[in-house]
Amino acid sequence: MKVAVVLACLLVAVAAKPQFGRFGSFGGFGGARGSANSGSTQGQSSGLFGNSQIQNSFANAQGSAFGRGASLNSAGSNVGQSIGLFGNRQFANNRATSNQFGR
């Protein structure tokens, strides 16, 4: 009879322990959020006192995730100018991606 009481206590102790699911303390779920952006500004003018030019680019990406979530963010921006025989050329490349996965 004493053995049965000890076994019953062990079963109660096992049933009372915290249940976290198959994937750790987050119980198999998760979430994420994020953002990414990029941009550029370009300008050029020719005048009596010479040429002036402005070029500016920015890029930023951020995110956070918890549990089984994932946040993948990237951004990039570049600007440039080429001076050639047939004139000047300005160019800009901007990219931004933001992907979130939750469960």
Biopython code that builds the backbone (N, CA, C, O; Angstrom):
import numpy as np
from Bio.PDB.StructureBuilder import StructureBuilder

atoms = [
    (1, "MET", "N", (0.819, -1.193, 0.000)),
    (1, "MET", "CA", (0.000, 0.000, 0.000)),
    (1, "MET", "C", (0.866, 1.261, 0.000)),
    (1, "MET", "O", (0.535, 2.240, -0.669)),
    (2, "LYS", "N", (1.974, 1.241, 0.749)),
    (2, "LYS", "CA", (2.846, 2.406, 0.793)),
    (2, "LYS", "C", (3.450, 2.687, -0.580)),
    (2, "LYS", "O", (3.644, 3.849, -0.936)),
    (3, "VAL", "N", (3.749, 1.658, -1.348)),
    (3, "VAL", "CA", (4.304, 1.837, -2.684)),
    (3, "VAL", "C", (3.295, 2.539, -3.588)),
    (3, "VAL", "O", (3.678, 3.392, -4.389)),
    (4, "ALA", "N", (2.032, 2.201, -3.474)),
    (4, "ALA", "CA", (0.998, 2.830, -4.293)),
    (4, "ALA", "C", (0.865, 4.312, -3.969)),
    (4, "ALA", "O", (0.647, 5.119, -4.872)),
    (5, "VAL", "N", (0.991, 4.684, -2.710)),
    (5, "VAL", "CA", (0.901, 6.090, -2.319)),
    (5, "VAL", "C", (2.082, 6.880, -2.881)),
    (5, "VAL", "O", (1.906, 8.004, -3.351)),
    (6, "VAL", "N", (3.291, 6.299, -2.838)),
    (6, "VAL", "CA", (4.470, 6.963, -3.377)),
    (6, "VAL", "C", (4.324, 7.155, -4.881)),
    (6, "VAL", "O", (4.638, 8.229, -5.395)),
    (7, "LEU", "N", (3.856, 6.145, -5.591)),
    (7, "LEU", "CA", (3.651, 6.266, -7.033)),
    (7, "LEU", "C", (2.605, 7.326, -7.360)),
    (7, "LEU", "O", (2.762, 8.077, -8.323)),
    (8, "ALA", "N", (1.550, 7.391, -6.574)),
    (8, "ALA", "CA", (0.516, 8.397, -6.805)),
    (8, "ALA", "C", (1.077, 9.799, -6.614)),
    (8, "ALA", "O", (0.729, 10.704, -7.372)),
    (9, "CYS", "N", (1.935, 10.000, -5.621)),
    (9, "CYS", "CA", (2.548, 11.311, -5.401)),
    (9, "CYS", "C", (3.464, 11.688, -6.561)),
    (9, "CYS", "O", (3.493, 12.849, -6.968)),
    (10, "LEU", "N", (4.208, 10.730, -7.097)),
    (10, "LEU", "CA", (5.072, 11.004, -8.237)),
    (10, "LEU", "C", (4.253, 11.397, -9.462)),
    (10, "LEU", "O", (4.641, 12.306, -10.195)),
    (11, "LEU", "N", (3.151, 10.739, -9.688)),
    (11, "LEU", "CA", (2.300, 11.078, -10.824)),
    (11, "LEU", "C", (1.733, 12.489, -10.688)),
    (11, "LEU", "O", (1.653, 13.217, -11.677)),
    (12, "VAL", "N", (1.346, 12.877, -9.495)),
    (12, "VAL", "CA", (0.829, 14.222, -9.269)),
    (12, "VAL", "C", (1.928, 15.251, -9.498)),
    (12, "VAL", "O", (1.667, 16.308, -10.073)),
    (13, "ALA", "N", (3.146, 14.967, -9.061)),
    (13, "ALA", "CA", (4.253, 15.900, -9.241)),
    (13, "ALA", "C", (4.572, 16.088, -10.716)),
    (13, "ALA", "O", (4.848, 17.207, -11.147)),
    (14, "VAL", "N", (4.539, 15.027, -11.489)),
    (14, "VAL", "CA", (4.808, 15.131, -12.919)),
    (14, "VAL", "C", (3.704, 15.917, -13.613)),
    (14, "VAL", "O", (3.989, 16.727, -14.494)),
    (15, "ALA", "N", (2.476, 15.698, -13.240)),
    (15, "ALA", "CA", (1.368, 16.404, -13.874)),
    (15, "ALA", "C", (1.355, 17.884, -13.507)),
    (15, "ALA", "O", (0.821, 18.694, -14.265)),
    (16, "ALA", "N", (1.927, 18.256, -12.366)),
    (16, "ALA", "CA", (1.883, 19.638, -11.919)),
    (16, "ALA", "C", (3.025, 20.484, -12.458)),
    (16, "ALA", "O", (2.991, 21.707, -12.322)),
    (17, "LYS", "N", (4.032, 19.873, -13.065)),
    (17, "LYS", "CA", (5.148, 20.677, -13.571)),
    (17, "LYS", "C", (4.677, 21.538, -14.743)),
    (17, "LYS", "O", (3.742, 21.147, -15.442)),
    (18, "PRO", "N", (5.282, 22.674, -14.975)),
    (18, "PRO", "CA", (4.855, 23.548, -16.078)),
    (18, "PRO", "C", (4.978, 22.847, -17.429)),
    (18, "PRO", "O", (5.967, 22.168, -17.704)),
    (19, "GLN", "N", (3.977, 23.021, -18.246)),
    (19, "GLN", "CA", (3.972, 22.426, -19.576)),
    (19, "GLN", "C", (4.322, 23.510, -20.589)),
    (19, "GLN", "O", (3.572, 24.472, -20.758)),
    (20, "PHE", "N", (5.462, 23.355, -21.263)),
    (20, "PHE", "CA", (5.934, 24.375, -22.189)),
    (20, "PHE", "C", (5.755, 23.985, -23.648)),
    (20, "PHE", "O", (6.126, 24.764, -24.527)),
    (21, "GLY", "N", (5.223, 22.855, -23.932)),
    (21, "GLY", "CA", (5.078, 22.452, -25.322)),
    (21, "GLY", "C", (6.338, 21.790, -25.846)),
    (21, "GLY", "O", (7.319, 21.626, -25.121)),
    (22, "ARG", "N", (6.298, 21.412, -27.113)),
    (22, "ARG", "CA", (7.419, 20.692, -27.713)),
    (22, "ARG", "C", (8.607, 21.584, -28.002)),
    (22, "ARG", "O", (9.712, 21.071, -28.180)),
    (23, "PHE", "N", (8.434, 22.891, -28.059)),
    (23, "PHE", "CA", (9.481, 23.765, -28.573)),
    (23, "PHE", "C", (10.017, 24.728, -27.526)),
    (23, "PHE", "O", (10.376, 25.858, -27.858)),
    (24, "GLY", "N", (10.077, 24.311, -26.285)),
    (24, "GLY", "CA", (10.661, 25.159, -25.260)),
    (24, "GLY", "C", (9.627, 25.997, -24.545)),
    (24, "GLY", "O", (8.437, 25.684, -24.565)),
    (25, "SER", "N", (10.081, 27.056, -23.919)),
    (25, "SER", "CA", (9.221, 27.826, -23.032)),
    (25, "SER", "C", (8.162, 28.642, -23.759)),
    (25, "SER", "O", (7.275, 29.192, -23.106)),
    (26, "PHE", "N", (8.217, 28.743, -25.077)),
    (26, "PHE", "CA", (7.218, 29.521, -25.795)),
    (26, "PHE", "C", (6.082, 28.660, -26.334)),
    (26, "PHE", "O", (5.173, 29.177, -26.984)),
    (27, "GLY", "N", (6.119, 27.380, -26.079)),
    (27, "GLY", "CA", (4.985, 26.536, -26.413)),
    (27, "GLY", "C", (4.737, 26.351, -27.898)),
    (27, "GLY", "O", (3.619, 26.000, -28.277)),
    (28, "GLY", "N", (5.700, 26.562, -28.735)),
    (28, "GLY", "CA", (5.528, 26.306, -30.152)),
    (28, "GLY", "C", (4.893, 27.445, -30.928)),
    (28, "GLY", "O", (4.445, 27.225, -32.053)),
    (29, "PHE", "N", (4.835, 28.637, -30.387)),
    (29, "PHE", "CA", (4.284, 29.767, -31.126)),
    (29, "PHE", "C", (5.285, 30.917, -31.109)),
    (29, "PHE", "O", (6.282, 30.873, -30.388)),
    (30, "GLY", "N", (5.019, 31.916, -31.885)),
    (30, "GLY", "CA", (5.915, 33.071, -31.915)),
    (30, "GLY", "C", (5.331, 34.176, -32.769)),
    (30, "GLY", "O", (4.307, 33.997, -33.428)),
    (31, "GLY", "N", (5.976, 35.289, -32.750)),
    (31, "GLY", "CA", (5.539, 36.428, -33.542)),
    (31, "GLY", "C", (6.726, 37.299, -33.904)),
    (31, "GLY", "O", (7.817, 37.147, -33.355)),
    (32, "ALA", "N", (6.501, 38.198, -34.820)),
    (32, "ALA", "CA", (7.594, 39.064, -35.270)),
    (32, "ALA", "C", (7.021, 40.334, -35.862)),
    (32, "ALA", "O", (5.872, 40.378, -36.301)),
    (33, "ARG", "N", (7.846, 41.360, -35.864)),
    (33, "ARG", "CA", (7.493, 42.590, -36.556)),
    (33, "ARG", "C", (8.767, 43.260, -37.051)),
    (33, "ARG", "O", (9.849, 43.021, -36.515)),
    (34, "GLY", "N", (8.639, 44.086, -38.060)),
    (34, "GLY", "CA", (9.823, 44.740, -38.596)),
    (34, "GLY", "C", (9.468, 45.738, -39.676)),
    (34, "GLY", "O", (8.324, 45.819, -40.124)),
    (35, "SER", "N", (10.467, 46.492, -40.083)),
    (35, "SER", "CA", (10.269, 47.472, -41.145)),
    (35, "SER", "C", (11.593, 47.733, -41.840)),
    (35, "SER", "O", (12.665, 47.529, -41.269)),
    (36, "ALA", "N", (11.501, 48.181, -43.065)),
    (36, "ALA", "CA", (12.691, 48.537, -43.841)),
    (36, "ALA", "C", (12.312, 49.659, -44.793)),
    (36, "ALA", "O", (11.231, 49.639, -45.382)),
    (37, "ASN", "N", (13.190, 50.628, -44.945)),
    (37, "ASN", "CA", (12.933, 51.695, -45.905)),
    (37, "ASN", "C", (14.248, 52.269, -46.414)),
    (37, "ASN", "O", (15.285, 52.181, -45.758)),
    (38, "SER", "N", (14.174, 52.850, -47.586)),
    (38, "SER", "CA", (15.353, 53.470, -48.189)),
    (38, "SER", "C", (14.893, 54.575, -49.131)),
    (38, "SER", "O", (13.752, 54.578, -49.594)),
    (39, "GLY", "N", (15.779, 55.495, -49.403)),
    (39, "GLY", "CA", (15.436, 56.579, -50.310)),
    (39, "GLY", "C", (16.665, 57.381, -50.689)),
    (39, "GLY", "O", (17.739, 57.217, -50.111)),
    (40, "SER", "N", (16.490, 58.238, -51.657)),
    (40, "SER", "CA", (17.609, 59.066, -52.107)),
    (40, "SER", "C", (17.087, 60.397, -52.628)),
    (40, "SER", "O", (15.939, 60.514, -53.056)),
    (41, "THR", "N", (17.954, 61.386, -52.580)),
    (41, "THR", "CA", (17.673, 62.715, -53.111)),
    (41, "THR", "C", (18.847, 63.127, -53.983)),
    (41, "THR", "O", (20.006, 62.996, -53.590)),
    (42, "GLN", "N", (18.538, 63.620, -55.154)),
    (42, "GLN", "CA", (19.596, 64.078, -56.050)),
    (42, "GLN", "C", (19.169, 65.367, -56.729)),
    (42, "GLN", "O", (17.995, 65.564, -57.042)),
    (43, "GLY", "N", (20.130, 66.231, -56.948)),
    (43, "GLY", "CA", (19.845, 67.463, -57.670)),
    (43, "GLY", "C", (21.126, 68.040, -58.245)),
    (43, "GLY", "O", (22.217, 67.831, -57.714)),
    (44, "GLN", "N", (20.977, 68.749, -59.312)),
    (44, "GLN", "CA", (22.145, 69.352, -59.952)),
    (44, "GLN", "C", (21.695, 70.625, -60.655)),
    (44, "GLN", "O", (20.631, 70.667, -61.273)),
    (45, "SER", "N", (22.507, 71.644, -60.554)),
    (45, "SER", "CA", (22.198, 72.882, -61.271)),
    (45, "SER", "C", (23.477, 73.481, -61.836)),
    (45, "SER", "O", (24.556, 73.359, -61.255)),
    (46, "SER", "N", (23.332, 74.111, -62.947)),
    (46, "SER", "CA", (24.454, 74.809, -63.585)),
    (46, "SER", "C", (24.106, 76.286, -63.653)),
    (46, "SER", "O", (23.014, 76.664, -64.075)),
    (47, "GLY", "N", (25.036, 77.099, -63.238)),
    (47, "GLY", "CA", (24.761, 78.528, -63.233)),
    (47, "GLY", "C", (25.973, 79.344, -63.642)),
    (47, "GLY", "O", (26.988, 78.814, -64.095)),
    (48, "LEU", "N", (25.840, 80.617, -63.472)),
    (48, "LEU", "CA", (26.878, 81.557, -63.856)),
    (48, "LEU", "C", (28.175, 81.335, -63.080)),
    (48, "LEU", "O", (29.268, 81.546, -63.605)),
    (49, "PHE", "N", (28.040, 80.908, -61.832)),
    (49, "PHE", "CA", (29.221, 80.747, -60.979)),
    (49, "PHE", "C", (29.671, 79.292, -60.852)),
    (49, "PHE", "O", (30.459, 78.971, -59.962)),
    (50, "GLY", "N", (29.200, 78.436, -61.696)),
    (50, "GLY", "CA", (29.636, 77.043, -61.671)),
    (50, "GLY", "C", (28.481, 76.083, -61.447)),
    (50, "GLY", "O", (27.312, 76.467, -61.476)),
    (51, "ASN", "N", (28.828, 74.860, -61.228)),
    (51, "ASN", "CA", (27.838, 73.807, -61.036)),
    (51, "ASN", "C", (27.701, 73.488, -59.549)),
    (51, "ASN", "O", (28.668, 73.575, -58.792)),
    (52, "SER", "N", (26.515, 73.127, -59.152)),
    (52, "SER", "CA", (26.303, 72.633, -57.793)),
    (52, "SER", "C", (25.542, 71.318, -57.869)),
    (52, "SER", "O", (24.758, 71.080, -58.787)),
    (53, "GLN", "N", (25.792, 70.493, -56.898)),
    (53, "GLN", "CA", (25.207, 69.159, -56.924)),
    (53, "GLN", "C", (24.922, 68.722, -55.500)),
    (53, "GLN", "O", (25.687, 69.013, -54.580)),
    (54, "ILE", "N", (23.812, 68.021, -55.332)),
    (54, "ILE", "CA", (23.494, 67.434, -54.036)),
    (54, "ILE", "C", (23.127, 65.974, -54.246)),
    (54, "ILE", "O", (22.387, 65.635, -55.169)),
    (55, "GLN", "N", (23.644, 65.124, -53.393)),
    (55, "GLN", "CA", (23.311, 63.703, -53.424)),
    (55, "GLN", "C", (23.190, 63.219, -51.987)),
    (55, "GLN", "O", (24.055, 63.487, -51.152)),
    (56, "ASN", "N", (22.132, 62.521, -51.717)),
    (56, "ASN", "CA", (21.910, 62.003, -50.373)),
    (56, "ASN", "C", (21.187, 60.671, -50.486)),
    (56, "ASN", "O", (20.283, 60.524, -51.309)),
    (57, "SER", "N", (21.573, 59.712, -49.677)),
    (57, "SER", "CA", (20.860, 58.436, -49.654)),
    (57, "SER", "C", (20.765, 57.950, -48.219)),
    (57, "SER", "O", (21.616, 58.264, -47.386)),
    (58, "PHE", "N", (19.720, 57.180, -47.939)),
    (58, "PHE", "CA", (19.560, 56.605, -46.607)),
    (58, "PHE", "C", (18.922, 55.231, -46.727)),
    (58, "PHE", "O", (18.217, 54.936, -47.692)),
    (59, "ALA", "N", (19.177, 54.417, -45.750)),
    (59, "ALA", "CA", (18.575, 53.085, -45.678)),
    (59, "ALA", "C", (18.533, 52.666, -44.222)),
    (59, "ALA", "O", (19.477, 52.906, -43.470)),
    (60, "ASN", "N", (17.435, 52.040, -43.828)),
    (60, "ASN", "CA", (17.371, 51.520, -42.478)),
    (60, "ASN", "C", (16.439, 50.323, -42.427)),
    (60, "ASN", "O", (15.428, 50.273, -43.128)),
    (61, "ALA", "N", (16.790, 49.365, -41.592)),
    (61, "ALA", "CA", (16.010, 48.143, -41.418)),
    (61, "ALA", "C", (16.081, 47.744, -39.960)),
    (61, "ALA", "O", (17.143, 47.798, -39.339)),
    (62, "GLN", "N", (14.935, 47.339, -39.415)),
    (62, "GLN", "CA", (14.915, 46.910, -38.024)),
    (62, "GLN", "C", (13.775, 45.929, -37.822)),
    (62, "GLN", "O", (12.808, 45.921, -38.583)),
    (63, "GLY", "N", (13.894, 45.110, -36.802)),
    (63, "GLY", "CA", (12.849, 44.154, -36.506)),
    (63, "GLY", "C", (13.115, 43.424, -35.214)),
    (63, "GLY", "O", (14.205, 43.499, -34.648)),
    (64, "SER", "N", (12.100, 42.713, -34.754)),
    (64, "SER", "CA", (12.238, 41.905, -33.550)),
    (64, "SER", "C", (11.337, 40.686, -33.683)),
    (64, "SER", "O", (10.340, 40.709, -34.405)),
    (65, "ALA", "N", (11.699, 39.637, -32.987)),
    (65, "ALA", "CA", (10.931, 38.395, -33.030)),
    (65, "ALA", "C", (10.998, 37.726, -31.672)),
    (65, "ALA", "O", (11.935, 37.950, -30.906)),
    (66, "PHE", "N", (10.001, 36.903, -31.375)),
    (66, "PHE", "CA", (10.034, 36.107, -30.154)),
    (66, "PHE", "C", (9.499, 34.721, -30.452)),
    (66, "PHE", "O", (8.782, 34.504, -31.429)),
    (67, "GLY", "N", (9.862, 33.797, -29.596)),
    (67, "GLY", "CA", (9.403, 32.423, -29.765)),
    (67, "GLY", "C", (9.917, 31.830, -31.056)),
    (67, "GLY", "O", (11.109, 31.888, -31.359)),
    (68, "ARG", "N", (9.001, 31.261, -31.806)),
    (68, "ARG", "CA", (9.365, 30.654, -33.079)),
    (68, "ARG", "C", (9.195, 31.626, -34.233)),
    (68, "ARG", "O", (9.151, 31.198, -35.386)),
    (69, "GLY", "N", (9.100, 32.903, -33.963)),
    (69, "GLY", "CA", (8.973, 33.901, -35.019)),
    (69, "GLY", "C", (10.326, 34.283, -35.583)),
    (69, "GLY", "O", (11.365, 34.040, -34.969)),
    (70, "ALA", "N", (10.298, 34.880, -36.754)),
    (70, "ALA", "CA", (11.524, 35.357, -37.394)),
    (70, "ALA", "C", (11.228, 36.678, -38.088)),
    (70, "ALA", "O", (10.158, 36.860, -38.668)),
    (71, "SER", "N", (12.171, 37.585, -38.026)),
    (71, "SER", "CA", (12.048, 38.883, -38.679)),
    (71, "SER", "C", (13.297, 39.111, -39.515)),
    (71, "SER", "O", (14.396, 39.237, -38.974)),
    (72, "LEU", "N", (13.133, 39.165, -40.825)),
    (72, "LEU", "CA", (14.251, 39.330, -41.752)),
    (72, "LEU", "C", (14.069, 40.654, -42.484)),
    (72, "LEU", "O", (13.125, 40.819, -43.256)),
    (73, "ASN", "N", (14.969, 41.589, -42.241)),
    (73, "ASN", "CA", (14.844, 42.935, -42.789)),
    (73, "ASN", "C", (16.174, 43.376, -43.378)),
    (73, "ASN", "O", (17.230, 43.152, -42.785)),
    (74, "SER", "N", (16.120, 43.997, -44.533)),
    (74, "SER", "CA", (17.348, 44.539, -45.119)),
    (74, "SER", "C", (16.993, 45.746, -45.980)),
    (74, "SER", "O", (15.906, 45.830, -46.551)),
    (75, "ALA", "N", (17.932, 46.666, -46.055)),
    (75, "ALA", "CA", (17.726, 47.868, -46.859)),
    (75, "ALA", "C", (19.073, 48.370, -47.346)),
    (75, "ALA", "O", (20.091, 48.197, -46.676)),
    (76, "GLY", "N", (19.072, 48.983, -48.501)),
    (76, "GLY", "CA", (20.301, 49.555, -49.036)),
    (76, "GLY", "C", (19.978, 50.673, -50.009)),
    (76, "GLY", "O", (18.928, 50.668, -50.651)),
    (77, "SER", "N", (20.867, 51.607, -50.109)),
    (77, "SER", "CA", (20.676, 52.735, -51.016)),
    (77, "SER", "C", (22.033, 53.263, -51.436)),
    (77, "SER", "O", (22.941, 53.383, -50.614)),
    (78, "ASN", "N", (22.174, 53.578, -52.709)),
    (78, "ASN", "CA", (23.397, 54.244, -53.156)),
    (78, "ASN", "C", (23.077, 55.180, -54.315)),
    (78, "ASN", "O", (22.145, 54.951, -55.087)),
    (79, "VAL", "N", (23.855, 56.213, -54.413)),
    (79, "VAL", "CA", (23.712, 57.198, -55.480)),
    (79, "VAL", "C", (25.079, 57.435, -56.097)),
    (79, "VAL", "O", (26.111, 57.198, -55.469)),
    (80, "GLY", "N", (25.071, 57.897, -57.314)),
    (80, "GLY", "CA", (26.342, 58.157, -57.967)),
    (80, "GLY", "C", (26.174, 59.049, -59.177)),
    (80, "GLY", "O", (25.059, 59.386, -59.575)),
    (81, "GLN", "N", (27.281, 59.416, -59.743)),
    (81, "GLN", "CA", (27.279, 60.280, -60.915)),
    (81, "GLN", "C", (28.430, 59.870, -61.819)),
    (81, "GLN", "O", (29.527, 59.559, -61.355)),
    (82, "SER", "N", (28.161, 59.876, -63.097)),
    (82, "SER", "CA", (29.233, 59.646, -64.061)),
    (82, "SER", "C", (29.289, 60.829, -65.022)),
    (82, "SER", "O", (28.264, 61.337, -65.475)),
    (83, "ILE", "N", (30.474, 61.237, -65.307)),
    (83, "ILE", "CA", (30.701, 62.356, -66.229)),
    (83, "ILE", "C", (31.381, 61.794, -67.464)),
    (83, "ILE", "O", (32.459, 61.207, -67.377)),
    (84, "GLY", "N", (30.754, 61.974, -68.598)),
    (84, "GLY", "CA", (31.295, 61.395, -69.815)),
    (84, "GLY", "C", (31.287, 62.364, -70.978)),
    (84, "GLY", "O", (30.991, 63.551, -70.834)),
    (85, "LEU", "N", (31.615, 61.829, -72.110)),
    (85, "LEU", "CA", (31.712, 62.629, -73.326)),
    (85, "LEU", "C", (30.368, 63.224, -73.733)),
    (85, "LEU", "O", (30.316, 64.323, -74.286)),
    (86, "PHE", "N", (29.282, 62.503, -73.461)),
    (86, "PHE", "CA", (27.962, 62.946, -73.903)),
    (86, "PHE", "C", (27.151, 63.577, -72.772)),
    (86, "PHE", "O", (25.931, 63.693, -72.887)),
    (87, "GLY", "N", (27.784, 63.974, -71.716)),
    (87, "GLY", "CA", (27.077, 64.650, -70.630)),
    (87, "GLY", "C", (27.201, 63.910, -69.306)),
    (87, "GLY", "O", (27.883, 62.891, -69.194)),
    (88, "ASN", "N", (26.532, 64.448, -68.331)),
    (88, "ASN", "CA", (26.557, 63.882, -66.988)),
    (88, "ASN", "C", (25.352, 62.976, -66.778)),
    (88, "ASN", "O", (24.293, 63.163, -67.376)),
    (89, "ARG", "N", (25.540, 62.025, -65.940)),
    (89, "ARG", "CA", (24.459, 61.091, -65.637)),
    (89, "ARG", "C", (24.456, 60.831, -64.143)),
    (89, "ARG", "O", (25.504, 60.576, -63.549)),
    (90, "GLN", "N", (23.281, 60.896, -63.535)),
    (90, "GLN", "CA", (23.131, 60.556, -62.125)),
    (90, "GLN", "C", (22.290, 59.297, -62.016)),
    (90, "GLN", "O", (21.391, 59.065, -62.825)),
    (91, "PHE", "N", (22.584, 58.497, -61.023)),
    (91, "PHE", "CA", (21.800, 57.281, -60.827)),
    (91, "PHE", "C", (21.602, 57.027, -59.342)),
    (91, "PHE", "O", (22.371, 57.490, -58.500)),
    (92, "ALA", "N", (20.549, 56.279, -59.047)),
    (92, "ALA", "CA", (20.241, 55.908, -57.666)),
    (92, "ALA", "C", (19.680, 54.495, -57.653)),
    (92, "ALA", "O", (18.894, 54.119, -58.522)),
    (93, "ASN", "N", (20.088, 53.726, -56.668)),
    (93, "ASN", "CA", (19.563, 52.379, -56.457)),
    (93, "ASN", "C", (19.074, 52.284, -55.014)),
    (93, "ASN", "O", (19.829, 52.525, -54.072)),
    (94, "ASN", "N", (17.818, 51.934, -54.862)),
    (94, "ASN", "CA", (17.217, 51.796, -53.534)),
    (94, "ASN", "C", (16.545, 50.434, -53.440)),
    (94, "ASN", "O", (15.894, 49.981, -54.381)),
    (95, "ARG", "N", (16.711, 49.800, -52.309)),
    (95, "ARG", "CA", (16.001, 48.541, -52.080)),
    (95, "ARG", "C", (15.675, 48.419, -50.602)),
    (95, "ARG", "O", (16.445, 48.853, -49.745)),
    (96, "ALA", "N", (14.538, 47.830, -50.318)),
    (96, "ALA", "CA", (14.130, 47.588, -48.939)),
    (96, "ALA", "C", (13.226, 46.370, -48.916)),
    (96, "ALA", "O", (12.260, 46.295, -49.675)),
    (97, "THR", "N", (13.531, 45.421, -48.054)),
    (97, "THR", "CA", (12.686, 44.239, -47.888)),
    (97, "THR", "C", (12.465, 43.999, -46.405)),
    (97, "THR", "O", (13.361, 44.199, -45.585)),
    (98, "SER", "N", (11.266, 43.571, -46.080)),
    (98, "SER", "CA", (10.915, 43.272, -44.699)),
    (98, "SER", "C", (9.991, 42.065, -44.700)),
    (98, "SER", "O", (8.898, 42.116, -45.265)),
    (99, "ASN", "N", (10.421, 40.989, -44.073)),
    (99, "ASN", "CA", (9.634, 39.757, -44.016)),
    (99, "ASN", "C", (9.536, 39.294, -42.571)),
    (99, "ASN", "O", (10.533, 39.232, -41.852)),
    (100, "GLN", "N", (8.310, 38.968, -42.157)),
    (100, "GLN", "CA", (8.091, 38.441, -40.816)),
    (100, "GLN", "C", (7.382, 37.102, -40.895)),
    (100, "GLN", "O", (6.514, 36.884, -41.740)),
    (101, "PHE", "N", (7.767, 36.219, -40.003)),
    (101, "PHE", "CA", (7.157, 34.899, -39.933)),
    (101, "PHE", "C", (6.778, 34.630, -38.484)),
    (101, "PHE", "O", (7.595, 34.799, -37.579)),
    (102, "GLY", "N", (5.570, 34.222, -38.276)),
    (102, "GLY", "CA", (5.103, 33.866, -36.940)),
    (102, "GLY", "C", (4.350, 32.557, -37.000)),
    (102, "GLY", "O", (4.036, 32.044, -38.074)),
    (103, "ARG", "N", (4.067, 32.028, -35.828)),
    (103, "ARG", "CA", (3.337, 30.772, -35.814)),
    (103, "ARG", "C", (2.372, 30.772, -34.666)),
    (103, "ARG", "O", (1.648, 29.796, -34.468)),
]
sb = StructureBuilder()
sb.init_structure("model")
sb.init_model(0)
sb.init_chain("A")
sb.init_seg("    ")
for serial, (resi, resn, name, xyz) in enumerate(atoms, 1):
    if name == "N":
        sb.init_residue(resn, " ", resi, " ")
    sb.init_atom(name, np.array(xyz, "f"), 0.0, 1.0, " ", f" {name:<3s}", serial, name[0])
structure = sb.get_structure()
